[in-house]
Amino acid sequence: MLILVGIRINEAQEHKAVDDGYGTALRLIEELSETLAIPKEEIVINTQAARDGAIIRVPENHFFRVIYADGKILLENMEIYNPQIEIIDAESTS
Protein backbone atom coordinates (compact mmCIF):
# COMPACT_ATOMS: atom_id res chain seq x y z
CA MET A 1 0.00 0.00 0.00
CA LEU A 2 2.83 2.44 0.89
CA ILE A 3 4.59 1.69 -2.39
CA LEU A 4 1.42 2.48 -4.33
CA VAL A 5 0.98 5.78 -2.47
CA GLY A 6 4.65 6.61 -3.14
CA ILE A 7 4.21 5.93 -6.85
CA ARG A 8 1.10 8.15 -7.00
CA ILE A 9 2.91 11.00 -5.23
CA ASN A 10 5.85 10.69 -7.64
CA GLU A 11 3.50 10.75 -10.66
CA ALA A 12 1.73 13.84 -9.31
CA GLN A 13 5.07 15.61 -8.82
CA GLU A 14 6.15 14.73 -12.37
CA HIS A 15 2.88 16.08 -13.80
CA LYS A 16 3.27 19.29 -11.80
CA ALA A 17 6.81 19.76 -13.11
CA VAL A 18 5.59 19.35 -16.72
CA ASP A 19 2.71 21.76 -16.12
CA ASP A 20 5.09 24.29 -14.55
CA GLY A 21 7.34 23.99 -17.60
CA TYR A 22 4.49 24.68 -19.98
CA GLY A 23 3.42 27.61 -17.78
CA THR A 24 6.86 29.21 -17.93
CA ALA A 25 6.97 28.84 -21.71
CA LEU A 26 3.52 30.38 -22.05
CA ARG A 27 4.43 33.30 -19.76
CA LEU A 28 7.61 33.88 -21.77
CA ILE A 29 5.67 33.92 -25.06
CA GLU A 30 3.06 36.30 -23.63
CA GLU A 31 5.74 38.65 -22.31
CA LEU A 32 7.63 38.61 -25.62
CA SER A 33 4.39 39.20 -27.50
CA GLU A 34 3.76 42.38 -25.53
CA THR A 35 7.38 43.57 -25.59
CA LEU A 36 7.99 42.91 -29.30
CA ALA A 37 4.42 43.76 -30.41
CA ILE A 38 4.10 40.40 -32.16
CA PRO A 39 1.00 38.17 -31.95
CA LYS A 40 1.54 35.20 -29.60
CA GLU A 41 0.64 32.77 -32.37
CA GLU A 42 3.67 33.89 -34.41
CA ILE A 43 6.25 33.18 -31.68
CA VAL A 44 7.80 29.70 -31.65
CA ILE A 45 9.95 28.23 -28.87
CA ASN A 46 12.13 25.13 -29.25
CA THR A 47 11.39 23.62 -25.85
CA GLN A 48 8.40 22.82 -23.66
CA ALA A 49 9.81 24.79 -20.74
CA ALA A 50 11.33 28.25 -21.02
CA ARG A 51 14.85 28.06 -19.67
CA ASP A 52 18.28 29.50 -20.30
CA GLY A 53 19.35 28.70 -23.83
CA ALA A 54 15.87 28.27 -25.26
CA ILE A 55 15.63 29.37 -28.88
CA ILE A 56 12.82 31.70 -29.96
CA ARG A 57 11.74 32.26 -33.57
CA VAL A 58 9.69 35.32 -34.47
CA PRO A 59 8.27 36.35 -37.87
CA GLU A 60 10.57 36.70 -40.85
CA ASN A 61 12.79 33.97 -39.36
CA HIS A 62 14.53 36.06 -36.72
CA PHE A 63 16.00 33.90 -33.98
CA PHE A 64 16.92 34.76 -30.41
CA ARG A 65 18.51 32.82 -27.55
CA VAL A 66 16.85 33.34 -24.16
CA ILE A 67 19.08 34.30 -21.25
CA TYR A 68 17.69 34.85 -17.75
CA ALA A 69 19.59 37.43 -15.70
CA ASP A 70 18.46 38.77 -12.31
CA GLY A 71 14.87 37.70 -12.98
CA LYS A 72 14.78 39.51 -16.31
CA ILE A 73 14.79 38.13 -19.83
CA LEU A 74 17.63 38.96 -22.19
CA LEU A 75 17.31 38.04 -25.86
CA GLU A 76 20.51 37.40 -27.76
CA ASN A 77 20.12 37.84 -31.52
CA MET A 78 21.21 34.76 -33.45
CA GLU A 79 22.38 34.64 -37.02
CA ILE A 80 21.42 31.36 -38.68
CA TYR A 81 23.84 30.16 -41.34
CA ASN A 82 21.55 27.50 -42.76
CA PRO A 83 18.06 29.03 -42.61
CA GLN A 84 16.42 25.96 -44.19
CA ILE A 85 14.91 24.76 -40.92
CA GLU A 86 12.45 21.90 -41.00
CA ILE A 87 9.76 21.91 -38.32
CA ILE A 88 8.76 18.39 -37.33
CA ASP A 89 5.62 17.66 -35.35
CA ALA A 90 6.75 15.42 -32.48
CA GLU A 91 3.48 13.47 -32.53
CA SER A 92 3.87 12.50 -36.19
CA THR A 93 7.27 10.84 -35.61
CA SER A 94 6.00 8.21 -33.17
N, C-alpha and C positions, 0 to 999 in steps of 0.2 A: 504494500500500500504506500509506504514512504517513497519507494522508488518511482511509482507512478506519479505521485504528487511532485517529486523533484523534476521529473521529465516535463510535466505540464508547466511548472514554473519556468524552466529553461526555455520552452517553446514560447511562452508569453514574453519573456525578455528578448528573445530573438525577433519576434514580430514587432515589438516596441522599437527596437534598434532600427529595423527596416523602415518603419513608419517615420521615425525621427529623421532618417536619412532623406526620405522623400520630402519631408517638411522643410528641411534646410535647402534642398534644391529648389523647391517651389518659392520659398522666401527670397532666395538669391535671384531667381528669374523675375519675380515681381519687383524687387528693388532695382534691378538693371533696367527693366521695362520703364520704370518711372524716370530713372536717372538719364538713360539714353534716348528717351522718347521713342521707343520702339514697341510695337505690340508684343505682348507676351508670347503669342503663338509663333512669332518669327525668331525667337531665341531658342537655341538648341544647346544642351549641355551633354558632355560625353560620359557622365556618370550618374548613378542614381542618387548619390549623396554629394552635396556641394562640399568640397574640401580643397585644401591647398593643392594646386596643380591641376584642378579641373580645367577643361578646355571649353570655352564658350564660342559658339558661332552665331553671328548676327547677320542681317541681310547683306547682300552683295559679297558674301563669303569673306567677311572680316572675322579674324579669330583672335581671341584673347585668352591668356592664362590667368586663372584666379589665384590671388595671393591674399591671405588674411593677415593683417597687421594691426595690432592693438584694437581688435574688435571691428576694424573697418575693412572694406573690400578694396583691393588694389587690382586693377586690370592691366596686365602686361600685353602690349600689342605683339602679335606673332605674325611673322611673314612665312607663308607656306610656299615651299619650293615646288611641290607637286600638287597643284590645286584640284586634281582629279580625284576627289574623295568620294568613295562609294558608301552610302548609308545602308546598313543591313539591319533589317528588323530582327531582333533577337528571337522572337517567337517563330519566325519562319525557318530558322536554321535547326530547330530541334526535330 
